[in-house]
Each structure stands twice: as structure tokens, then as C-alpha cells.
Amino acid sequence: MNQRDYDQLVEPHRAELRAHCYRMLGSAHDAEDALQETMLRAWRALPRFEGRGSVRSWLYTIATNVCLKAIERRPKLVLPIDYGPASDPHDGLGTPLVESVWVEPYPDAQLALADGIAGPEARYEQRESVELAFIAALQHLPARQRAVLILRDVLGFSAREAAATLEATPASIDTALGRARRTVEERLPARSQQATLRELGDERLRELVGEFVAAWERADVDAVVELLTDDAVIAMPPRATWFRGREAVATFLRRWPLAPGARWRLVPTSANGQPAIAEYLWDRDSERFVAHAITVLTLDGSRIADITGFIGSEGFERFGLPG
């Protein structure tokens, strides 16, 4: 088989494999590296495959094992809310952590997600399976439990298929799956973002995001806070600092991002199956707006329950946005 034939064989699976690597690793950057390693290993192993079995299962086996190796070499990734307790906004912002310990957002466009489930035995919708809370919950699982839950409940693999992928027995897969489900369900909210967004409707969602954008750009703290739930959270990795509750969030906004003189331009986008905002902050030295953060919004009904601003310009290119 030549390179062209190989590309035609694996290309239809590229987007879903990238999504799989992202679920496993919680990092967009690491997922891309794992995808490239998967494709390289698949090319090298092609003579041994020779069309036996499913191409999709074969590729997922390679990708899963690449990710398991990657997990061994790095710390667990988390969100600030899992890293430490809420802070007092009067105490300052703290220093950004140098080590890479944070879950990252991922653009919906690159994940190429379909609606519905990926297989007959899947429990989670494809879009549910990349929601920020779900990705963060997965990272608390031991690596093999994480792989089992994704293979069974996200991709819909049978116990026998998952066992073949992980070189285990179906019985051990069932045991690991039960443990993984308990851990993840303890960390997930009662309702998925997809259920909330469906109830809210596209038109009301656009209105809500538009109200948030307009209020932030005019530095109207009261208007931003009015859109929040009473116990709303705002976090800003790579800072470990985060704040809970309308009063604390308002104090933070007035002291830092929406303090007098700050100028912002916000561009709506989407990440992790959720509404997101690309934030640009005015830079006096260059006299232009520069990339500052990709912010993912988590909703509770018609209000915003969580604002997670991933600070840094690195992800903007991935979202197809200028710096």
C-alpha cells in the first residue's frame, strides 16, 4: 500500500481519533502530538494489519496505547476548582503556575463532533463527552480506567472489543468500568450542558452570549454579574486562583479585568460543546487588541454558572482566530 492509499484509509478517522486523544489527555496540544504518533505507528504497523478486522478499532487500539504511555510521563491535569479552595479577591491573583497541570479547551470545529452517540453501547452523547466538566472528571481516573470508560461509554465498544484493545479480559473491563463510572458520576453535574443548551434554545443562547459580550466590552460589572448564578465561579488557568459567588466575582472584576481604563474586544466561538469567547485586551504599547484568553462558559438554565478563562494566546490559532 502506498502513502496515498494509506491516507485514504485513515483520513476519515482523523478527527474522531483527535477527539479520543483529547478525552484521554485533557490537553489539546498533547492530543495533537498523540494523534501524530498514532498515525506514524499505524503506518509502520500497516504490513501486519493487512485488512484484518476493523480499521477503526485498529486505529483506536494504537491511539489508546499512545495516550496511556503519554499519561505515564506527566502529571494529572485539572481545573483550578480541583486544584485548591476558592480565594478571596482581596488577597490578589497569585502567580501563574509554571508547570503544565491544566486541562485545556478544544474548539468544536476541530473535534468535528456529530450529534447523538458513537456506538450502540455508548452512554454519553458525543458532545457531552467533551464538555469541560466531563473532560476534567476523566482526568481524575487512573489511566486504564479512563481508557475503559471512554472505549465503553463514549465510543460504544463492547466489553470484548475494549478487552482486545487493552489486552485484558472482559471481566476485568467490567470491573474497571464500574469503578470509573462511580468516580465520574460523583464529579459531574446533575445535568449536562447539552441538555441545558437544548432547553435554552439557539436564539436565547445567542442573546445570552451577546449580553455577556456587550457588558464585558463596556466594563459594566453589574451587568455581567446580573447574568450569573448566585454561586457562580470564575477561574483563569494558568493561575490557580478562582472565586465563587456573585460578590467575590464582582470584586475581582472591578479590581482587575474590568477596572477603569481596561479595553476589550470579545469574539464569540465554541469549545467543548459549550459557548465560548475569544478575549482580546487593548495593548497600549502596540496600540492594538491582542489575544488574551479563550473563555468557556458553563450554563445553569438561563444564567452563567462558570466562567473559565484559559489565559494565553497559544490556543487562538487552533480556534482559527488571529492573535
Residue, then its C-alpha position, 0 to 999 in steps of 0.5 A: m500500500n502506498q502513502r496515498d492509499y494509506d491516507q485514504l484509509v485513515e483520513p476519515h478517522r482523523a478527527e474522531l481519533r483527535a477527539h479520543c486523544y483529547r478525552m484521554l489527555g485533557s490537553a489539546h496540544d498533547a492530543e495533537d502530538a498523540l494523534q501524530e504518533t498514532m498515525l506514524r505507528a499505524w503506518r509502520a504497523l500497516p504490513r501486519f494489519e493487512g485488512r484484518g478486522s476493523v480499521r477503526s478499532w485498529l486505529y483506536t487500539i494504537a491511539t489508546n496505547v499512545c495516550l496511556k504511555a503519554i499519561e505515564r510521563r506527566p502529571k494529572l491535569v485539572l481545573p483550578i476548582d480541583y486544584g485548591p479552595a476558592s480565594d478571596p479577591h482581596d488577597g490578589l491573583g497569585t502567580p501563574l503556575v509554571e508547570s503544565v497541570w491544566v486541562e485545556p479547551y478544544p474548539d468544536a470545529q476541530l473535534a468535528l463532533a456529530d450529534g447523538i452517540a458513537g456506538p450502540e453501547a455508548r452512554y454519553e452523547q458525543r458532545e457531552s463527552v467533551e464538555l469541560a466538566f466531563i473532560a476534567a472528571l476523566q482526568h481524575l481516573p487512573a489511566r486504564q480506567r479512563a481508557v475503559l470508560i471512554l472505549r465503553d461509554v463514549l465510543g460504544f465498544s463492547a466489553r470484548e472489543a475494549a478487552a482486545t484493545l487493552e489486552a485484558t479480559p472482559a471481566s476485568i473491563d467490567t470491573a474497571l468500568g464500574r469503578a470509573r463510572r462511580t468516580v465520574e458520576e460523583r464529579l459531574p453535574a446533575r445535568s449536562q450542558q447539552a441538555t441545558l443548551r437544548e432547553l435554552g434554545d439557539e436564539r436565547l443562547r445567542e442573546l445570552v452570549g451577546e449580553f455577556v459580550a456587550a457588558w464585558e466590552r463596556a466594563d459594566v460589572d453589574a451587568v455581567v454579574e446580573l447574568l450569573t448564578d448566585d454561586a457562580v465561579i470564575a477561574m483563569p488557568p494558568r493561575a490557580t486562583w478562582f472565586r465563587g459567588r456573585e460578590a467575590v466575582a464582582t470584586f475581582l472584576r472591578r479590581w482587575p479585568l474590568a477596572p477603569g481604563a481596561r479595553w476589550r474586544l470579545v469574539p464569540t466561538s465554541a469549545n467543548g460543546q459549550p459557548a465560548i469567547a475569544e478575549y482580546l485586551w487593548d495593548r497600549d504599547s502596540e496600540r492594538f487588541v491582542a489575544h488574551a484568553i479563550t473563555v468557556l462558559t458553563l450554563d445553569g438554565s438561563r444564567i452563567a454558572d462558570i466562567t473559565g478563562f484559559i489565559g494565553s494566546e497559544g490556543f487562538e490559532r487552533f480556534g482559527l482566530p488571529g492573535 
